[in-house]
Amino acid sequence: MATVSLTIDNVKVEVEQGSTILEAAKQIGVNIPTLCYMKDINAIGACRICVVEVQGARALQAACVSPVAEGMVVKTNSAAVRASRKMTLELIQSNHPQECNTCQRNTNCELQALSEAMALGDIRFVRPAQSHSKDDIDNSSPSIVRDPRKCILCRRCVAVCEKVQGVKCISTMNRGFETVVAPPFNQSLNDVNCAMCGQCSLVCPTGAIVEVDDTGKVWRALDDANKHVVVQTAPAVRVAIAEEFGMEPGTLAQASWWQPSPPRL
Amino acid sequence: MGITLREIVYDIGGGVEGDKEFKAAQTGGPSGGCIPAAYLDTPIDYENLAALGSIVGSGGMIIVDEGTCMVDLAKFYLGFTQDESCGKCSPCRIGTKRMLEILERITKGLGKEGDLDLLVELANSIKASALCGLGQTAPNPILSTLRYFRDEFEAHIKDKTCPAGICKMPRKGLKS
């Protein structure tokens, strides 16, 4: 396999030809922050958080999509790089509702974590226009809520829906500041071929696509003296639930008395 | 190539209409930059225009006279590029919108101290980080008008006046 040698943050590194700067940096333990990148599924250089300085290049380069070249000199943490990442993050946050406290993704949000890691601080714009409002929230689906206000247009959900699940029920619509990830013609999620697999909510870095939270309904059922409440989990969920209860990953969670029924003759 | 701006404007173009004073030439379209009267005798070529902070670009040239407000001009060009943004990368999608918002505020007499620093910081950041040529050059009109006509921006922000009389400013004595 042909290799290429380059310098990243003053460290010489030899990597496979065709690798990206992001992959090369990872090899020597240099972490470049990303938002829109998803290995093998979404490498589109859209969010511009992973920008790095490449000696001789006119502008900063997105590490997730820039292939390495022989003799390349890369800086991943220069003043220019840090300033640019911070400004890009400030811009993204300026079009994002500042309601982390009540967001379902609070403390489990990539945008929040990155803002903290970069010590973002104040957003300096005066009453910045917001591309979407609460009226744009799509809660038509029984299992998935789509809130375009919180969307940072990383397109990871679009990629996973199309390339992994093969469903293709969401894509980007409109242009510029009005861009939105939505089902075709802005139909509601319940009116298209969404399989409700939830992969989009798993890859969303923010709270723009989340699962419907039915905790309130469950409490109401439990509080109802006239109701006998039983829990039934979907078969595939047994594995995920087991992990939540501290069992070895891969264990099937099932009641101790439960026996698989014998095959019917 | 090599002909001076003065020759183009006064000899070929027949001068500024109504014998008004030449103020600036915007070269290279909305992604280009402006050249003030002090550089009328510069021979036009790629290197000289680049040194002045502009580009040859589309080859187009727009000549403006003393009746044009340079803040308003920058706002006009930015309005175009903001509208043209495809929306894929964050610096261009949100950054051009925010720069336009700041310019809109300034031209309404609502500019504040620090706006120009923020504009320059935004402009340089977007130039360096946008994905394509549109985003990378969108801030050019702002950077070049600020380079040569910073006093006009400051008049809008500090004195709440538009020297060219184009921008509608709140009347003096009224608190904004």
Interface residues (C-beta under 8 A of the other chain):
Chain A: I44 G45 A46 C47 R48 I49 V51 R58 A59 L60 A62 A80 A83 S84 M87 T88 L91 I92 S94 N95 R124 F125 V126 P128 A129 I152 L153 T172 N174 R175 G176 F177 E178 T179
Chain B: Q82 D83 E84 S85 C86 G87 K88 C89 S90 P91 R93 I94 G95 T96 K97 R98 E101 I102 R105 K112 G114 L118 E121 L122 S125 I126 K127 A128 S129 A130 L131 Q136
